[in-house]
Amino acid sequence: QDLDREAVEQRIAKLRWAEVPATEAFIADMEAARLRGWAIDDGYYLKGVTSIATVIRAAGGDVRACMTATMFSGQHDAATLGMIGD
């Protein structure tokens, strides 16, 4: 959504986190998700839980569905998490 820092901080503040991420880290994670096409949360939202999420777009670019895989943190190595995301 190309949000500025203030908008990101406002959205972060509205959520209930197990551990609130630093704004810079969150912005870096957003950029990484934009580049690779999927996002990962490892314990920020829920302690002990890793979630990988992506959207499925229609041919015109509209979001049609969201997919999330959730697992225990530490259950998979980084390579496997990347395969799940891809």
C-alpha positions in Angstrom: 0.0 0.0 0.0 3.1 2.2 0.0 2.4 3.5 3.5 4.6 6.2 5.1 6.2 5.6 8.5 3.5 7.3 10.5 0.7 5.2 8.9 2.7 2.0 9.6 3.2 3.0 13.2 -0.6 3.8 13.6 -1.5 0.4 12.2 1.0 -1.5 14.3 -0.3 0.3 17.4 -3.9 -0.9 16.7 -3.0 -4.6 16.7 -2.6 -6.9 19.7 0.9 -8.3 19.6 2.7 -10.9 21.7 5.8 -8.8 21.0 5.5 -5.5 19.2 8.0 -5.3 16.3 10.2 -2.2 15.9 8.9 0.1 13.2 12.0 -0.2 11.1 12.0 -4.0 11.3 8.3 -4.1 10.3 8.9 -1.8 7.3 11.9 -4.0 6.3 9.6 -7.1 6.6 6.9 -5.4 4.4 9.5 -4.6 1.7 10.8 -8.2 1.8 7.3 -9.5 1.5 6.6 -7.2 -1.4 9.7 -8.5 -3.2 9.3 -12.2 -2.6 5.5 -12.3 -2.8 4.8 -13.6 0.7 5.2 -12.5 4.3 6.4 -14.3 7.4 5.7 -13.6 11.1 7.8 -15.6 13.6 6.4 -15.0 17.0 5.6 -11.3 16.9 1.8 -11.8 16.7 1.6 -15.0 18.6 4.5 -16.4 20.7 5.7 -19.8 19.5 3.8 -19.5 16.2 5.2 -18.9 12.7 2.8 -17.8 10.0 3.4 -17.4 6.3 0.9 -15.5 4.3 0.3 -14.6 0.7 -2.5 -13.2 -1.6 -3.9 -14.8 -4.7 -4.6 -12.3 -7.4 -6.9 -12.4 -10.4 -5.5 -11.7 -13.8 -6.3 -8.0 -13.4 -4.4 -7.8 -10.2 -7.4 -7.7 -7.8 -6.9 -9.8 -4.6 -9.2 -12.8 -4.8 -8.0 -14.8 -1.7 -5.5 -14.9 1.1 -3.6 -18.0 2.1 -1.9 -18.6 5.5 0.2 -21.5 6.7 0.7 -21.6 10.5 3.1 -23.8 12.4 5.0 -24.0 15.6 8.1 -21.8 15.7 11.2 -23.8 15.1 9.4 -26.6 13.4 11.1 -25.9 10.0 14.4 -24.4 8.9 14.7 -21.3 6.8 14.9 -23.2 3.6 11.7 -25.1 4.3 9.9 -21.9 5.3 11.0 -20.4 2.0 9.6 -23.4 0.1 6.3 -23.1 2.0 6.2 -19.4 1.1 7.0 -20.0 -2.6 
